[in-house]
């Protein structure tokens, strides 16, 4: 995704909730998001959860209220490849256990995680 503005949005989801994508891999470049993002697990201003090695987020800005309303902090694992992820919340990405590139990012976000 390139050259996108998502302004004054309200996103409410479940597991793997992001303002742009719940689960992502690939390139996100020059994206601006404002608003609020709320979910129950893996909640991020742009991306809830990364799906594999290789996510690249560049030249992007998030100004949002990000809330993970999980009732259980949970530890998640996968077998191919073997990875362990802890349920999280973040201004840019909620949870990742994979290699990624982050460059020239701004997150002016209020992040709340209440397991």
PyMOL commands that set and color helices and strands:
alter all, ss='L'
color gray80, all
select strands_A, chain A and resi 2-12+15-18+21-24+27-39+41-44+47-50+55-68+75-79+82-86+89-90+93-95+100-107+110-113
alter strands_A, ss='S'
color yellow, strands_A
deselect
rebuild
show_as cartoon
